[in-house]
Amino acid sequence: MLDLPAWPPQTAAQAEDWVLAMQGRLHDRGLSLRPAPPQPITCCGRGCNGCVWEGYYAALGFWRDDALALLQS
């Protein structure tokens, strides 16, 4: 097992921990993957429908899927 933080992350800090953990696993195996999506900096904090954080977590999920597939190949 990969011993990674829980998924899905509930906070930006948890997401960052997950990315760092996964990048470490990839590095340890000599594997490389495109950079994880950057955390948004444009959130207005009003809870908008379609918030930039929703897009970030969706993109992070795709990155996670690709990272796991690479580790399992």
PDB file of N, CA, C and O in Angstrom:
ATOM      1  N   MET A   1       0.839  -1.179   0.000  1.00  0.00           N
ATOM      2  CA  MET A   1       0.000   0.000   0.000  1.00  0.00           C
ATOM      3  C   MET A   1       0.883   1.241   0.000  1.00  0.00           C
ATOM      4  O   MET A   1       2.035   1.188   0.431  1.00  0.00           O
ATOM      5  N   LEU A   2       0.345   2.353  -0.482  1.00  0.00           N
ATOM      6  CA  LEU A   2       1.145   3.549  -0.659  1.00  0.00           C
ATOM      7  C   LEU A   2       1.248   4.432   0.576  1.00  0.00           C
ATOM      8  O   LEU A   2       2.101   5.318   0.615  1.00  0.00           O
ATOM      9  N   ASP A   3       0.422   4.224   1.570  1.00  0.00           N
ATOM     10  CA  ASP A   3       0.466   5.019   2.796  1.00  0.00           C
ATOM     11  C   ASP A   3       0.417   6.520   2.499  1.00  0.00           C
ATOM     12  O   ASP A   3       1.339   7.269   2.820  1.00  0.00           O
ATOM     13  N   LEU A   4      -0.689   6.930   1.877  1.00  0.00           N
ATOM     14  CA  LEU A   4      -0.896   8.330   1.520  1.00  0.00           C
ATOM     15  C   LEU A   4      -1.955   8.943   2.421  1.00  0.00           C
ATOM     16  O   LEU A   4      -2.755   8.220   3.014  1.00  0.00           O
ATOM     17  N   PRO A   5      -1.970  10.258   2.531  1.00  0.00           N
ATOM     18  CA  PRO A   5      -3.042  10.906   3.300  1.00  0.00           C
ATOM     19  C   PRO A   5      -4.418  10.563   2.722  1.00  0.00           C
ATOM     20  O   PRO A   5      -4.524  10.117   1.580  1.00  0.00           O
ATOM     21  N   ALA A   6      -5.446  10.770   3.502  1.00  0.00           N
ATOM     22  CA  ALA A   6      -6.808  10.430   3.092  1.00  0.00           C
ATOM     23  C   ALA A   6      -7.223  11.206   1.844  1.00  0.00           C
ATOM     24  O   ALA A   6      -6.808  12.345   1.628  1.00  0.00           O
ATOM     25  N   TRP A   7      -8.041  10.563   1.044  1.00  0.00           N
ATOM     26  CA  TRP A   7      -8.605  11.186  -0.148  1.00  0.00           C
ATOM     27  C   TRP A   7     -10.110  11.133  -0.058  1.00  0.00           C
ATOM     28  O   TRP A   7     -10.613  10.095   0.372  1.00  0.00           O
ATOM     29  N   PRO A   8     -10.864  12.113  -0.408  1.00  0.00           N
ATOM     30  CA  PRO A   8     -10.425  13.393  -0.948  1.00  0.00           C
ATOM     31  C   PRO A   8     -10.023  14.355   0.160  1.00  0.00           C
ATOM     32  O   PRO A   8     -10.496  14.246   1.291  1.00  0.00           O
ATOM     33  N   PRO A   9      -9.155  15.287  -0.170  1.00  0.00           N
ATOM     34  CA  PRO A   9      -8.767  16.287   0.832  1.00  0.00           C
ATOM     35  C   PRO A   9      -9.945  17.188   1.158  1.00  0.00           C
ATOM     36  O   PRO A   9     -10.786  17.461   0.301  1.00  0.00           O
ATOM     37  N   GLN A  10     -10.001  17.642   2.388  1.00  0.00           N
ATOM     38  CA  GLN A  10     -11.075  18.534   2.828  1.00  0.00           C
ATOM     39  C   GLN A  10     -10.628  19.994   2.918  1.00  0.00           C
ATOM     40  O   GLN A  10     -11.452  20.903   3.018  1.00  0.00           O
ATOM     41  N   THR A  11      -9.325  20.202   2.880  1.00  0.00           N
ATOM     42  CA  THR A  11      -8.782  21.556   2.982  1.00  0.00           C
ATOM     43  C   THR A  11      -7.620  21.707   2.008  1.00  0.00           C
ATOM     44  O   THR A  11      -7.096  20.724   1.485  1.00  0.00           O
ATOM     45  N   ALA A  12      -7.231  22.943   1.777  1.00  0.00           N
ATOM     46  CA  ALA A  12      -6.081  23.210   0.919  1.00  0.00           C
ATOM     47  C   ALA A  12      -4.816  22.587   1.505  1.00  0.00           C
ATOM     48  O   ALA A  12      -3.981  22.072   0.763  1.00  0.00           O
ATOM     49  N   ALA A  13      -4.669  22.629   2.821  1.00  0.00           N
ATOM     50  CA  ALA A  13      -3.491  22.044   3.461  1.00  0.00           C
ATOM     51  C   ALA A  13      -3.449  20.529   3.260  1.00  0.00           C
ATOM     52  O   ALA A  13      -2.383  19.965   3.013  1.00  0.00           O
ATOM     53  N   GLN A  14      -4.592  19.876   3.362  1.00  0.00           N
ATOM     54  CA  GLN A  14      -4.644  18.429   3.122  1.00  0.00           C
ATOM     55  C   GLN A  14      -4.306  18.111   1.672  1.00  0.00           C
ATOM     56  O   GLN A  14      -3.618  17.128   1.395  1.00  0.00           O
ATOM     57  N   ALA A  15      -4.782  18.928   0.754  1.00  0.00           N
ATOM     58  CA  ALA A  15      -4.463  18.724  -0.661  1.00  0.00           C
ATOM     59  C   ALA A  15      -2.962  18.860  -0.890  1.00  0.00           C
ATOM     60  O   ALA A  15      -2.362  18.066  -1.615  1.00  0.00           O
ATOM     61  N   GLU A  16      -2.366  19.867  -0.269  1.00  0.00           N
ATOM     62  CA  GLU A  16      -0.926  20.064  -0.402  1.00  0.00           C
ATOM     63  C   GLU A  16      -0.153  18.888   0.186  1.00  0.00           C
ATOM     64  O   GLU A  16       0.836  18.446  -0.400  1.00  0.00           O
ATOM     65  N   ASP A  17      -0.586  18.377   1.328  1.00  0.00           N
ATOM     66  CA  ASP A  17       0.052  17.206   1.928  1.00  0.00           C
ATOM     67  C   ASP A  17      -0.034  16.007   0.989  1.00  0.00           C
ATOM     68  O   ASP A  17       0.920  15.242   0.852  1.00  0.00           O
ATOM     69  N   TRP A  18      -1.188  15.854   0.345  1.00  0.00           N
ATOM     70  CA  TRP A  18      -1.380  14.717  -0.563  1.00  0.00           C
ATOM     71  C   TRP A  18      -0.444  14.833  -1.755  1.00  0.00           C
ATOM     72  O   TRP A  18       0.201  13.857  -2.139  1.00  0.00           O
ATOM     73  N   VAL A  19      -0.367  16.025  -2.342  1.00  0.00           N
ATOM     74  CA  VAL A  19       0.515  16.235  -3.491  1.00  0.00           C
ATOM     75  C   VAL A  19       1.964  15.964  -3.099  1.00  0.00           C
ATOM     76  O   VAL A  19       2.679  15.271  -3.822  1.00  0.00           O
ATOM     77  N   LEU A  20       2.398  16.496  -1.977  1.00  0.00           N
ATOM     78  CA  LEU A  20       3.780  16.282  -1.542  1.00  0.00           C
ATOM     79  C   LEU A  20       4.074  14.806  -1.293  1.00  0.00           C
ATOM     80  O   LEU A  20       5.147  14.315  -1.645  1.00  0.00           O
ATOM     81  N   ALA A  21       3.128  14.105  -0.692  1.00  0.00           N
ATOM     82  CA  ALA A  21       3.311  12.673  -0.440  1.00  0.00           C
ATOM     83  C   ALA A  21       3.415  11.907  -1.749  1.00  0.00           C
ATOM     84  O   ALA A  21       4.279  11.043  -1.902  1.00  0.00           O
ATOM     85  N   MET A  22       2.539  12.222  -2.687  1.00  0.00           N
ATOM     86  CA  MET A  22       2.560  11.512  -3.968  1.00  0.00           C
ATOM     87  C   MET A  22       3.817  11.845  -4.754  1.00  0.00           C
ATOM     88  O   MET A  22       4.417  10.957  -5.359  1.00  0.00           O
ATOM     89  N   GLN A  23       4.225  13.104  -4.757  1.00  0.00           N
ATOM     90  CA  GLN A  23       5.458  13.469  -5.443  1.00  0.00           C
ATOM     91  C   GLN A  23       6.650  12.730  -4.841  1.00  0.00           C
ATOM     92  O   GLN A  23       7.564  12.333  -5.563  1.00  0.00           O
ATOM     93  N   GLY A  24       6.644  12.546  -3.533  1.00  0.00           N
ATOM     94  CA  GLY A  24       7.711  11.791  -2.882  1.00  0.00           C
ATOM     95  C   GLY A  24       7.736  10.344  -3.328  1.00  0.00           C
ATOM     96  O   GLY A  24       8.804   9.787  -3.582  1.00  0.00           O
ATOM     97  N   ARG A  25       6.558   9.726  -3.425  1.00  0.00           N
ATOM     98  CA  ARG A  25       6.483   8.319  -3.883  1.00  0.00           C
ATOM     99  C   ARG A  25       6.982   8.197  -5.320  1.00  0.00           C
ATOM    100  O   ARG A  25       7.722   7.270  -5.651  1.00  0.00           O
ATOM    101  N   LEU A  26       6.571   9.138  -6.169  1.00  0.00           N
ATOM    102  CA  LEU A  26       7.023   9.113  -7.558  1.00  0.00           C
ATOM    103  C   LEU A  26       8.531   9.286  -7.635  1.00  0.00           C
ATOM    104  O   LEU A  26       9.205   8.558  -8.364  1.00  0.00           O
ATOM    105  N   HIS A  27       9.061  10.240  -6.894  1.00  0.00           N
ATOM    106  CA  HIS A  27      10.501  10.484  -6.885  1.00  0.00           C
ATOM    107  C   HIS A  27      11.264   9.256  -6.406  1.00  0.00           C
ATOM    108  O   HIS A  27      12.278   8.881  -6.995  1.00  0.00           O
ATOM    109  N   ASP A  28      10.779   8.635  -5.343  1.00  0.00           N
ATOM    110  CA  ASP A  28      11.440   7.452  -4.789  1.00  0.00           C
ATOM    111  C   ASP A  28      11.537   6.312  -5.805  1.00  0.00           C
ATOM    112  O   ASP A  28      12.470   5.509  -5.761  1.00  0.00           O
ATOM    113  N   ARG A  29      10.568   6.248  -6.719  1.00  0.00           N
ATOM    114  CA  ARG A  29      10.556   5.192  -7.737  1.00  0.00           C
ATOM    115  C   ARG A  29      11.206   5.642  -9.036  1.00  0.00           C
ATOM    116  O   ARG A  29      11.219   4.891 -10.010  1.00  0.00           O
ATOM    117  N   GLY A  30      11.747   6.860  -9.064  1.00  0.00           N
ATOM    118  CA  GLY A  30      12.398   7.366 -10.269  1.00  0.00           C
ATOM    119  C   GLY A  30      11.418   7.707 -11.382  1.00  0.00           C
ATOM    120  O   GLY A  30      11.774   7.681 -12.560  1.00  0.00           O
ATOM    121  N   LEU A  31      10.185   8.028 -11.008  1.00  0.00           N
ATOM    122  CA  LEU A  31       9.140   8.332 -11.984  1.00  0.00           C
ATOM    123  C   LEU A  31       8.868   9.826 -12.010  1.00  0.00           C
ATOM    124  O   LEU A  31       9.058  10.522 -11.013  1.00  0.00           O
ATOM    125  N   SER A  32       8.424  10.307 -13.151  1.00  0.00           N
ATOM    126  CA  SER A  32       8.067  11.715 -13.237  1.00  0.00           C
ATOM    127  C   SER A  32       6.689  11.858 -13.863  1.00  0.00           C
ATOM    128  O   SER A  32       6.266  11.047 -14.687  1.00  0.00           O
ATOM    129  N   LEU A  33       6.019  12.891 -13.455  1.00  0.00           N
ATOM    130  CA  LEU A  33       4.680  13.205 -13.922  1.00  0.00           C
ATOM    131  C   LEU A  33       4.584  14.717 -14.014  1.00  0.00           C
ATOM    132  O   LEU A  33       5.285  15.439 -13.304  1.00  0.00           O
ATOM    133  N   ARG A  34       3.713  15.190 -14.890  1.00  0.00           N
ATOM    134  CA  ARG A  34       3.534  16.644 -15.003  1.00  0.00           C
ATOM    135  C   ARG A  34       3.275  17.226 -13.607  1.00  0.00           C
ATOM    136  O   ARG A  34       2.835  16.505 -12.712  1.00  0.00           O
ATOM    137  N   PRO A  35       3.538  18.497 -13.420  1.00  0.00           N
ATOM    138  CA  PRO A  35       3.284  19.104 -12.108  1.00  0.00           C
ATOM    139  C   PRO A  35       1.804  19.023 -11.726  1.00  0.00           C
ATOM    140  O   PRO A  35       0.923  19.048 -12.586  1.00  0.00           O
ATOM    141  N   ALA A  36       1.557  18.926 -10.438  1.00  0.00           N
ATOM    142  CA  ALA A  36       0.179  18.955  -9.945  1.00  0.00           C
ATOM    143  C   ALA A  36      -0.400  20.331 -10.229  1.00  0.00           C
ATOM    144  O   ALA A  36       0.343  21.307 -10.332  1.00  0.00           O
ATOM    145  N   PRO A  37      -1.724  20.417 -10.357  1.00  0.00           N
ATOM    146  CA  PRO A  37      -2.311  21.732 -10.608  1.00  0.00           C
ATOM    147  C   PRO A  37      -2.029  22.683  -9.440  1.00  0.00           C
ATOM    148  O   PRO A  37      -2.017  22.269  -8.281  1.00  0.00           O
ATOM    149  N   PRO A  38      -1.803  23.956  -9.758  1.00  0.00           N
ATOM    150  CA  PRO A  38      -1.548  24.920  -8.678  1.00  0.00           C
ATOM    151  C   PRO A  38      -2.837  25.253  -7.937  1.00  0.00           C
ATOM    152  O   PRO A  38      -3.921  25.263  -8.519  1.00  0.00           O
ATOM    153  N   GLN A  39      -2.697  25.526  -6.647  1.00  0.00           N
ATOM    154  CA  GLN A  39      -3.868  25.945  -5.880  1.00  0.00           C
ATOM    155  C   GLN A  39      -4.301  27.325  -6.349  1.00  0.00           C
ATOM    156  O   GLN A  39      -3.461  28.169  -6.663  1.00  0.00           O
ATOM    157  N   PRO A  40      -5.607  27.556  -6.398  1.00  0.00           N
ATOM    158  CA  PRO A  40      -6.096  28.851  -6.875  1.00  0.00           C
ATOM    159  C   PRO A  40      -5.728  29.997  -5.930  1.00  0.00           C
ATOM    160  O   PRO A  40      -5.587  29.822  -4.720  1.00  0.00           O
ATOM    161  N   ILE A  41      -5.581  31.153  -6.524  1.00  0.00           N
ATOM    162  CA  ILE A  41      -5.273  32.354  -5.741  1.00  0.00           C
ATOM    163  C   ILE A  41      -6.333  33.431  -5.962  1.00  0.00           C
ATOM    164  O   ILE A  41      -6.210  34.541  -5.444  1.00  0.00           O
ATOM    165  N   THR A  42      -7.367  33.107  -6.727  1.00  0.00           N
ATOM    166  CA  THR A  42      -8.364  34.117  -7.099  1.00  0.00           C
ATOM    167  C   THR A  42      -9.711  33.918  -6.426  1.00  0.00           C
ATOM    168  O   THR A  42     -10.683  34.557  -6.831  1.00  0.00           O
ATOM    169  N   CYS A  43      -9.812  33.077  -5.436  1.00  0.00           N
ATOM    170  CA  CYS A  43     -11.094  32.827  -4.769  1.00  0.00           C
ATOM    171  C   CYS A  43     -11.534  34.078  -4.016  1.00  0.00           C
ATOM    172  O   CYS A  43     -10.750  34.709  -3.307  1.00  0.00           O
ATOM    173  N   CYS A  44     -12.810  34.418  -4.187  1.00  0.00           N
ATOM    174  CA  CYS A  44     -13.339  35.604  -3.510  1.00  0.00           C
ATOM    175  C   CYS A  44     -13.908  35.269  -2.128  1.00  0.00           C
ATOM    176  O   CYS A  44     -14.202  36.169  -1.342  1.00  0.00           O
ATOM    177  N   GLY A  45     -14.062  33.973  -1.834  1.00  0.00           N
ATOM    178  CA  GLY A  45     -14.531  33.562  -0.517  1.00  0.00           C
ATOM    179  C   GLY A  45     -16.029  33.656  -0.311  1.00  0.00           C
ATOM    180  O   GLY A  45     -16.502  33.544   0.819  1.00  0.00           O
ATOM    181  N   ARG A  46     -16.791  33.861  -1.388  1.00  0.00           N
ATOM    182  CA  ARG A  46     -18.238  34.001  -1.246  1.00  0.00           C
ATOM    183  C   ARG A  46     -19.007  32.708  -1.487  1.00  0.00           C
ATOM    184  O   ARG A  46     -20.238  32.723  -1.477  1.00  0.00           O
ATOM    185  N   GLY A  47     -18.321  31.597  -1.702  1.00  0.00           N
ATOM    186  CA  GLY A  47     -19.008  30.325  -1.908  1.00  0.00           C
ATOM    187  C   GLY A  47     -19.722  30.235  -3.240  1.00  0.00           C
ATOM    188  O   GLY A  47     -20.808  29.661  -3.320  1.00  0.00           O
ATOM    189  N   CYS A  48     -19.147  30.777  -4.260  1.00  0.00           N
ATOM    190  CA  CYS A  48     -19.766  30.814  -5.583  1.00  0.00           C
ATOM    191  C   CYS A  48     -20.015  29.407  -6.130  1.00  0.00           C
ATOM    192  O   CYS A  48     -19.253  28.476  -5.870  1.00  0.00           O
ATOM    193  N   ASN A  49     -21.089  29.281  -6.885  1.00  0.00           N
ATOM    194  CA  ASN A  49     -21.334  28.062  -7.644  1.00  0.00           C
ATOM    195  C   ASN A  49     -20.287  28.035  -8.753  1.00  0.00           C
ATOM    196  O   ASN A  49     -20.177  28.986  -9.527  1.00  0.00           O
ATOM    197  N   GLY A  50     -19.523  26.955  -8.832  1.00  0.00           N
ATOM    198  CA  GLY A  50     -18.431  26.897  -9.793  1.00  0.00           C
ATOM    199  C   GLY A  50     -17.181  27.583  -9.283  1.00  0.00           C
ATOM    200  O   GLY A  50     -16.402  28.126 -10.066  1.00  0.00           O
ATOM    201  N   CYS A  51     -16.988  27.562  -7.996  1.00  0.00           N
ATOM    202  CA  CYS A  51     -15.825  28.187  -7.369  1.00  0.00           C
ATOM    203  C   CYS A  51     -14.526  27.633  -7.975  1.00  0.00           C
ATOM    204  O   CYS A  51     -14.467  26.484  -8.413  1.00  0.00           O
ATOM    205  N   VAL A  52     -13.506  28.469  -7.985  1.00  0.00           N
ATOM    206  CA  VAL A  52     -12.214  28.039  -8.502  1.00  0.00           C
ATOM    207  C   VAL A  52     -11.688  26.826  -7.743  1.00  0.00           C
ATOM    208  O   VAL A  52     -10.923  26.038  -8.299  1.00  0.00           O
ATOM    209  N   TRP A  53     -12.085  26.665  -6.487  1.00  0.00           N
ATOM    210  CA  TRP A  53     -11.637  25.492  -5.719  1.00  0.00           C
ATOM    211  C   TRP A  53     -12.280  24.214  -6.237  1.00  0.00           C
ATOM    212  O   TRP A  53     -11.659  23.153  -6.184  1.00  0.00           O
ATOM    213  N   GLU A  54     -13.496  24.291  -6.731  1.00  0.00           N
ATOM    214  CA  GLU A  54     -14.129  23.103  -7.325  1.00  0.00           C
ATOM    215  C   GLU A  54     -13.314  22.632  -8.523  1.00  0.00           C
ATOM    216  O   GLU A  54     -13.055  21.438  -8.672  1.00  0.00           O
ATOM    217  N   GLY A  55     -12.913  23.569  -9.373  1.00  0.00           N
ATOM    218  CA  GLY A  55     -12.084  23.222 -10.527  1.00  0.00           C
ATOM    219  C   GLY A  55     -10.738  22.662 -10.112  1.00  0.00           C
ATOM    220  O   GLY A  55     -10.233  21.718 -10.720  1.00  0.00           O
ATOM    221  N   TYR A  56     -10.163  23.244  -9.079  1.00  0.00           N
ATOM    222  CA  TYR A  56      -8.868  22.765  -8.584  1.00  0.00           C
ATOM    223  C   TYR A  56      -8.975  21.325  -8.098  1.00  0.00           C
ATOM    224  O   TYR A  56      -8.151  20.485  -8.458  1.00  0.00           O
ATOM    225  N   TYR A  57      -9.988  21.036  -7.281  1.00  0.00           N
ATOM    226  CA  TYR A  57     -10.116  19.678  -6.749  1.00  0.00           C
ATOM    227  C   TYR A  57     -10.423  18.673  -7.853  1.00  0.00           C
ATOM    228  O   TYR A  57      -9.990  17.524  -7.772  1.00  0.00           O
ATOM    229  N   ALA A  58     -11.157  19.078  -8.876  1.00  0.00           N
ATOM    230  CA  ALA A  58     -11.405  18.193 -10.021  1.00  0.00           C
ATOM    231  C   ALA A  58     -10.095  17.917 -10.765  1.00  0.00           C
ATOM    232  O   ALA A  58      -9.792  16.768 -11.084  1.00  0.00           O
ATOM    233  N   ALA A  59      -9.325  18.965 -11.038  1.00  0.00           N
ATOM    234  CA  ALA A  59      -8.040  18.787 -11.723  1.00  0.00           C
ATOM    235  C   ALA A  59      -7.084  17.961 -10.880  1.00  0.00           C
ATOM    236  O   ALA A  59      -6.348  17.130 -11.410  1.00  0.00           O
ATOM    237  N   LEU A  60      -7.089  18.181  -9.578  1.00  0.00           N
ATOM    238  CA  LEU A  60      -6.228  17.400  -8.691  1.00  0.00           C
ATOM    239  C   LEU A  60      -6.632  15.927  -8.709  1.00  0.00           C
ATOM    240  O   LEU A  60      -5.772  15.050  -8.627  1.00  0.00           O
ATOM    241  N   GLY A  61      -7.914  15.654  -8.815  1.00  0.00           N
ATOM    242  CA  GLY A  61      -8.375  14.270  -8.908  1.00  0.00           C
ATOM    243  C   GLY A  61      -7.844  13.574 -10.158  1.00  0.00           C
ATOM    244  O   GLY A  61      -7.449  12.410 -10.100  1.00  0.00           O
ATOM    245  N   PHE A  62      -7.835  14.285 -11.290  1.00  0.00           N
ATOM    246  CA  PHE A  62      -7.279  13.703 -12.515  1.00  0.00           C
ATOM    247  C   PHE A  62      -5.781  13.479 -12.371  1.00  0.00           C
ATOM    248  O   PHE A  62      -5.257  12.456 -12.812  1.00  0.00           O
ATOM    249  N   TRP A  63      -5.089  14.434 -11.754  1.00  0.00           N
ATOM    250  CA  TRP A  63      -3.648  14.278 -11.526  1.00  0.00           C
ATOM    251  C   TRP A  63      -3.388  13.074 -10.623  1.00  0.00           C
ATOM    252  O   TRP A  63      -2.468  12.292 -10.861  1.00  0.00           O
ATOM    253  N   ARG A  64      -4.206  12.939  -9.593  1.00  0.00           N
ATOM    254  CA  ARG A  64      -4.084  11.815  -8.664  1.00  0.00           C
ATOM    255  C   ARG A  64      -4.262  10.487  -9.397  1.00  0.00           C
ATOM    256  O   ARG A  64      -3.482   9.556  -9.201  1.00  0.00           O
ATOM    257  N   ASP A  65      -5.283  10.403 -10.236  1.00  0.00           N
ATOM    258  CA  ASP A  65      -5.523   9.177 -10.998  1.00  0.00           C
ATOM    259  C   ASP A  65      -4.324   8.816 -11.865  1.00  0.00           C
ATOM    260  O   ASP A  65      -3.919   7.655 -11.923  1.00  0.00           O
ATOM    261  N   ASP A  66      -3.761   9.812 -12.536  1.00  0.00           N
ATOM    262  CA  ASP A  66      -2.592   9.561 -13.378  1.00  0.00           C
ATOM    263  C   ASP A  66      -1.382   9.146 -12.549  1.00  0.00           C
ATOM    264  O   ASP A  66      -0.631   8.256 -12.949  1.00  0.00           O
ATOM    265  N   ALA A  67      -1.191   9.779 -11.405  1.00  0.00           N
ATOM    266  CA  ALA A  67      -0.059   9.436 -10.537  1.00  0.00           C
ATOM    267  C   ALA A  67      -0.188   7.999 -10.018  1.00  0.00           C
ATOM    268  O   ALA A  67       0.783   7.243 -10.013  1.00  0.00           O
ATOM    269  N   LEU A  68      -1.379   7.641  -9.589  1.00  0.00           N
ATOM    270  CA  LEU A  68      -1.593   6.267  -9.088  1.00  0.00           C
ATOM    271  C   LEU A  68      -1.388   5.246 -10.196  1.00  0.00           C
ATOM    272  O   LEU A  68      -0.787   4.195  -9.971  1.00  0.00           O
ATOM    273  N   ALA A  69      -1.883   5.548 -11.389  1.00  0.00           N
ATOM    274  CA  ALA A  69      -1.703   4.630 -12.515  1.00  0.00           C
ATOM    275  C   ALA A  69      -0.225   4.457 -12.846  1.00  0.00           C
ATOM    276  O   ALA A  69       0.224   3.349 -13.139  1.00  0.00           O
ATOM    277  N   LEU A  70       0.523   5.542 -12.799  1.00  0.00           N
ATOM    278  CA  LEU A  70       1.963   5.474 -13.072  1.00  0.00           C
ATOM    279  C   LEU A  70       2.654   4.636 -12.012  1.00  0.00           C
ATOM    280  O   LEU A  70       3.521   3.829 -12.347  1.00  0.00           O
ATOM    281  N   LEU A  71       2.306   4.797 -10.765  1.00  0.00           N
ATOM    282  CA  LEU A  71       2.928   4.015  -9.702  1.00  0.00           C
ATOM    283  C   LEU A  71       2.573   2.537  -9.792  1.00  0.00           C
ATOM    284  O   LEU A  71       3.371   1.685  -9.402  1.00  0.00           O
ATOM    285  N   GLN A  72       1.402   2.227 -10.293  1.00  0.00           N
ATOM    286  CA  GLN A  72       0.950   0.838 -10.357  1.00  0.00           C
ATOM    287  C   GLN A  72       1.372   0.134 -11.643  1.00  0.00           C
ATOM    288  O   GLN A  72       1.161  -1.071 -11.783  1.00  0.00           O
ATOM    289  N   SER A  73       1.969   0.873 -12.588  1.00  0.00           N
ATOM    290  CA  SER A  73       2.374   0.250 -13.839  1.00  0.00           C
ATOM    291  C   SER A  73       3.746  -0.393 -13.725  1.00  0.00           C
ATOM    292  O   SER A  73       4.242  -0.966 -14.695  1.00  0.00           O
TER     293      SER A  73
END
